[in-house]
Amino acid sequence: MANLELTLSQPDSWTITKTLGENDLGFQFLLPKRDMEDYIITELKTDSVNPISASDILDGHVLLRLLDVDTGVGYLMRLTQTRVQNMPGSYYFRNMWGDLKRDRDLRIGDVIGISWDKWNHQFLFHVIYVAPRQQQQQQQQQQYQQQY
């Protein structure tokens, strides 16, 4: 008899990859507009279970789950879009972005990946790269100085 084990798999490639900057570590997270429109928004609008309209996003009425595939923790994010001179602008995650940022100790230089899981109607999140932390850099520098 075969032993079947179900595991949470990660996408081979992430639709959105981003190196975090200072602006990403505030109360909201800026999503790359072109990637959102080319890959994610199209999926949201044509979702067979719960299609989402552009006006819902502009009005900030869209709450979607974001699953951290590294930890298995889910966060409820508000997907919103700014308006610039009455035209749609950038996309943002709000609400629990601060919790995710704190829980994962995200910092400038970390690289994250985000994809849309159309089967489970949620975003998937993964930390691809953790940037060296100041303390780690100081320890490495002290070790180097002790060697030479």
N, C-alpha and C positions, 0 to 999 in steps of 0.2 A: 504494500500500500504506500502510495506517495505521501510525503510530508509536505503539505502546502502551507506556506507562510506568506501572509500579506504584509507588505511594507509600503511606506510612503515613498514614492520615487520622485526624483527631481527631474525637471525638464533637461534635455541635453543642452539646450541653449536657452538663454533668458531673453525674452522679448525686449526688455529694457535693462540695460546695465548702466550704472552711474557711479562715478567716484564722488563721494560726499564732500561737499564744500561747506563753508561756514554758514551760508544761507539755509542749507538743508538741516541744520541742527537746531532750528527754532521750533515753533509750535506747529509748523506745517512743512510738507515736503513737496518740492517742485518736481513734477514729472515732465520728462522731455515731450514737448508738444507734438513734434512730428511722429515720434514712435507711438504716442498715445493715439493719434488720429489714424495712422497707417495700420496699426495692428489691434489695439484694444477697443477703441470707441466703435469701430465697425462691428466687432464681436458683441459688444453690449447692445447696440441698436438692433441687431438681428437675432438676439437671444430668443429661442422658441418658448422658454418658460416665463421670463420676465424682461421683455425688451425695455431699454432705457432710452428716453429721448434726450436730445441735446438740450432742450429747455430745462429738463429736470436737473441736468448737470450744472447748467448756468445758474439755476436757482439754489443749488446746494442741497437738493432733496434726495441725493443718492447716497445711501449707506450700503457699503459692501464689506464683506469679510476679507481680511488679508491673513493668510495662514503662513506663519513662520515655519518653513519645512525643516529647519535645523532644530527647533525646540518643540514643535507641535502645538505651539500656542497661537490662538486666533485673536485677531484684533478687529474691531468694527471701525472702518475708516469712512469718513465722509469724502466722497469724490466731488470736487467742485471745480469750476472754471471761472477765472476772473473775466471782467469786462474791461476792455480798453477802448475808449471812445465809442461805446455801444457795440463794439465788435468782440466776439469771443477771443479770449486771451489764453493764458497758461492754465494748465491743469495742476491741481494740488490734492494731496491727501491731508485731511485734517482730523480732528477728534483724537484718536488714540495714537497718533504718530509720536507724540511725546512719550507715551508709555513704551512703545516699541523701541524708541531711541534709547530710553533709559534702561530698559530690560536687557538690551543687547549691548549696551555701552558703546553705541555707535559714535564714531569720531571722524574728524576731517581726514580724508585720505582712504577711509574704508571704501570698498567697492561692494555694491549690492546688486542683486538681480531681482527682477519682478516679471512675472508672466501672468496671463489670464488663464484660469482653469475653467474652460467652458462647460465641462461635465459636472463640476461641483459649484459653479457660479461663484467663484471667489478668486482673489489674487493670491499668487504664491510668492513668497519672499525668501531670499537666501543671501547670507553674507558670503560673498565670493572671496574676498580678501580683507584681512584685518591689517590696517596700517600699523607700523611700529608705534608704540606708545612712548611718550616722553621719558617715562621712568625706564623703560626697556632700553631706549637709546642711551640714557645716562649710564646704565649698568654696562652696556656694551663698550661705551667710551672708557669707563673706569677699568674694565678688564683689559682693554687694549693698552691703556697707559701703564698698567701694572706689568704687562708683558714686555714693554719696550722702555 
